């Protein structure tokens, strides 16, 4: 069980505001803030190279910390500057040619869809959509009907940006592997609020950001590449950290996940991300999931009881992201009114999840994502504020 007083003490801003945007960019605990700021101060005193060298052991140990969190080996972890960089690096390394097929879900994120479509157009591959089942999650039955030996990749979003459903990752991975397809999991919205273990989920690659549910700093991300998949990939964005220049016309590349890392990176940010992972591990991922899920269900129940409010979340299994709308008001207007009350939420628009929101006829939704540091009193106060807004 999460000690609410302790985590709120570690998150002073949570005591001053109603913060419901951990699906966007969460509030880092003081341990993360201190890790980042202390290192920046050290860099200001002795320079970045020496400061990095002084923390070499901590940086090296960070791979094991992330591996513990993500259910993989330390050499299967690569640090990056964002989820976008991680996902793109993995996708670009998947060999694709004319006639090859890539399968995506109806909740695919625009940041993935654009490069998917562009590369498919360039090489003559196709991008096809796996239908959802009656709950809104990806249909494993429909996936099996689409799979054949031409499918090179299944791009799977674990938790969509515009709702709280959780997709059945293991079932998708097992089906895809039957035809030799790789599975790239976008875990941007799940790491930090749910147990996300590569060994249990069976995926080949996994990407996420530090700034959301894990409560790390912005400008950080991670890519996991399983050993069995690494040999099938052809990394395209490489530098002197990814490999070595061994002769005038010769080079070699690393054989582990760190082939996807670039030499330049924020050491302060990486130390902050490692601190965030350690903080989550110390709390316990199962305890975090229970606390976040309970808060989200309390919020959904409260909002569903407000006249004029519609909760839009799908899925048989749901997590900490709650989306809703208020009759007669745009989501943007609701966001503005809540912000005026010092309540932080965000707006998820159809441009981010075009297929799903287009199918449901939604232009935008209000997204509220309570983390474990939000109190029940704050959740109830939020619902009361929405009730006042809905009443006009």
N, C-alpha and C positions, 0 to 999 in steps of 0.2 A: 504493500500500500504506500502511496506517495504521501510524504509528510508535507501537507499544504503550507504550513507556517514556514518550514525550512526553505522550500523552493520559492516562496514569495519573498522571503528575506534575501535570497540570492538574485531576485529579480525586482529591484525596488520600483521600477516603473509600473509593474503590475499592481502595485498598491495604490497608485495615483490615477490610473486610467482603466477603462474597460477595453482590453486589447483582445481582439478576435481576428487576427490576421496571421496566424502561424502558417497557413497555407501559402502566404505571400512571402513575408520576411519576418521571422519571429523575433522576440526579444531575447538576446543572448544573456545567459546568467553572468554574474560578476566574474566567475572563474574564466569564462571565455574572453570577456572584455579585458581582464587583467593580463591574460596571456598575450593578447594582441598589442595592447598599449605598452606593456612592459618591454616587449621586444622592440617596438618602434623607438622607445626611449633609449634602449641599448644601441640600436643602430645610429641614433643621433650622437651618441657618445663615442663609439669606436668604429663606426662604419658597418655597412651591410655584410661584407665578406667575413670580417672577423666575428661579428655577432652571429652569423650563421654557423661558423665553425664551432663557436662555443656551445651551440645547441645541437651539434651533429648527432649525439646519442639520442636525444629526445626526438629529433626528426626521424631517425632510423626506427626508433621504437614505435613511431606513429603508424607504420605499416601494420605492425602486429595488432595495435589497438583497433584499427579499422577492420582488420581481418576478423578479430574477435566479434566485432559488432555485426559483420556481414556474412559470417559463416563461410569463410574462404581461407586460403593461405596468404601469407604476407606478400609473396611474390606475384600474387594475382591482383594486387591493389595498385592503382595509379592515381596520383593526385593531379588535379587540374584547377583551372580558374573559374569553372562554372559547370553546371549540368549540361549546358549547351555544348561546350567544348568536349566534354566527356562523351556525350551521345554522338556528336558529329564525328569524332575521332574513331569511334567504334564502327559507325555505319559506313564511313568512307573506306574502312579497311575490309569490308565484306566484298569479295569478288562478285561482280555483276556483269552480265553480258546480254546480248540480244536474245530475246525469248525467255529470259529468266523472270521469275515472279517474286514479288514482295507482298506479303499480306499484312494489313493493318486492321485496327478495330474502329468501331464507330466513334470511340472517344479519343481518337488520335489527336495529339496536340499539334497546333499549327507550326510550332518551331521544329517539329520532326517532319511534318507533312511536306513543307516547302522543299527541303533538301531531298526528300524521298522522290517527289515528283520531278524535280529538276534532273536528278541523276538518272532516273528511269527514262526520261525523255532523251538524255544524252546517249545512253547505251542501248536503247531499244528494249528495255525491260518494261514490265507492267506493275502497277500498284493496284491491288484489289482489296476490297473491304470485306471483312468477316462480319456477318450480321450478328446482332445482339440477340439474347434470349428474352423471354417474357419479363425478366427482372431488370433488364437493361445491361447486364453483364455480357461479355463476349460469349457467344454460343460455341461450346466445344464441339457439339454435333455438327454445326455448320462449318466449323473449321476443318473437321475431318473430311467433309465432302469437297472442300476446296484443295486439300493438300495433294500434291503429286511430286514427282522427282524434279520438276522445274522450279519448285519453291526454294529459294535460297535463304530467305529471311522472313521471320515473323517479328514484326515490331509491336510490342505489347506495352500498353500503359497500365501500370499497376493500379493507381488511383487517379482518376481524371482531375483536371484542374477545375472543373465546373460542377463537382458533386461528390457525394460521399461513398459511392459504390466501390467495392474492392473486387478486382477481376481474379478469376481462378488461374493463377499463374502455373502451378504444377501441372494441371491437366493440359494446359496449352503447350507447355514445354514438352511433355511426354509425347503428345500427338505430333508436334513438329519434328521431333527427333526421329520418329518412325520413318520419315522420308528424307532424313539427313539435313533438314533445314536448321539454321541457326536461330536462336531466340535472343533478341535484344530487349531488355526490360527497362523501361523508363520508370524509375522508382523515386522520382523527384518528390512526389506527394506522399510517399509511404515511409521512407527511411526517417526514423525519429519518432513516429507515432505507432508503427506496427513492427512486429518482428519481420525482418527482411534478411533471410539467410540464403545465400546463393546455393549452398549445398542442399537445402531442403526444397527450394523452389525449382531447382534443376535448370536454371537459365545459363546461357553461355556468356552473356555480357550484361552488365547492370550499371546504370548511371544515375547520379543524383547530385543535388546541390547541398551546400552546407547551411544555407540561410533560412531554410523553411523549418520543418518540424524538428530537425536535429539541433536547431538553435545555435548554429555556428555563424561565423562572419560572412558577409557578402564577398563575392569574388573568390569563392572556393567551391570545389566540386571533386567528385571521385568517380573513377571508372573501375569496375571489376571485370577482369577477363579471365575466365577459367582456363587452366592449362590445356585441357583437351581441345579447346576452341582456338587457342592462340596460333597454332600451326596452320590453321586454315585462313588466317587473316593476313592482309597486306597493308600495313600502316602506311599512309601517304604523307602525313604531316610529321616529319621527323627532323631532328637536329643533332648536335653533338652530344646531347644528353641521351638521346634515344639510341645512338650508335656511335661508331668510331670511323674516322677517315684513316684507313690502313695503308693506302698507297695512292699514287697520283690518280689512278682510275679505279680505285677499290674502296670499299667500305664494308662495315659489318653492322648489324643491328642487334639490339638486345633481344633475348628470346622470352623474356617475361613481360608482365603487364606494363612495366616502366618504359617500354618502348613507346608508349603513348604519352609519356611526360615530356615537357619541354624544359630547357635549362632555366629560363627566366620564370620566376614565380614569386609570390609574396610569402616570405618566410613567416612573417607575423600572422598572416591569414592562415597558413598551414598549421601553425602552432595553436591558433584559436580553434581550428576545426578538430584537431586532435583532442583538445581540451573538451570540446562539445561532445565528441564521441565517448570520452571517458566519463563525462558527467552522466550521459544517458545510460552507459553500462552500470555505473554505480547505483543509479536509481532502479534499474531493472527494466528491460524492454517490455516484459509482460505487464509489469505494474503500470508503466506508461500507457500501454494500450488500454488497459482497463479504465484508467483515469480519464483518458481522452474520449474514449467511446461513451463512457457514462455522461460526460459533460455534453457531448454532441446529442445524445438521445434526450437529455433533459431539455436542451435547446429546441430540438425538433418538436418535442411534445408541447412545449410552451408556445412556440410560434404557430403550430397547427391549431391551437385553441384561440388564436386571435382572429376576429372577423376581418375578412378582406385580405388575409395573408395566405399564400399558397407555398408549401414546402415542395421543392422540386427534386429532392434526392431520389435516386434510383438504387437498385441493388438489393439482393437478399442479404448480403453481408455489407455493412456500412461502417464508416470510420468517422474521423473527426471533422470532416468538411461538411458544412450545412449550407444549402442554398435555398433561397426563397424569393418571392416577389410580393409586392403590395399593390392591390388593385387600384388603378387610377394614377399610379406614380411609376415613373421609370426607376430602374435600379440605381441609376446615377443620382437621381433626386433623393432617393432614400439614403444613399451614401452621404450626400451633402448634409442632410438633416441630422444624421447620426454623428458625422464629424463635428458639427456645430455643438454637439453635446459631449465632445471629447471621447467618442466611441470609435474605435478603429475596426473597420471591416474593409472589404474591397468589392469591386464589381468584376464579374466574369462575363465576357462578351462572346457573342457567336463567332467572332473572328478567331478566337482561340481554339474552339472545338466546333468547327463548322458543321461536320456531319451530324453529330449528336444534337446540337441545339437547333440546327436547321430542321431535323426530323421532328423535333418536339415543338417547333414554332416559337422558339425563345430567342429574343434579340439580346437580352442580358439578364443576369440574375445577381442578387446580392449574395456575397459569399462571406459567411462567418465561420471562423475556424478556431475554436477554443482549445488552448493547450492545458496541461495539468496545473498550471499556476493560476488559472482563472477560478475564482470562487463561485459557489452556488449563488451567493447574494448578487454577484456581478452579472451572472447569467439571467437571474430573475429581473434585475434592473434593466438589462438590455431588452428583454421581452416586454417589459412595461413601457419602455421608450418606443418600441416598434408599435405597440398597441396605441399609444398616443398619436403616432404618425399616421397609422392606418385610419384612425377615427377622424383625422383632419383637423 
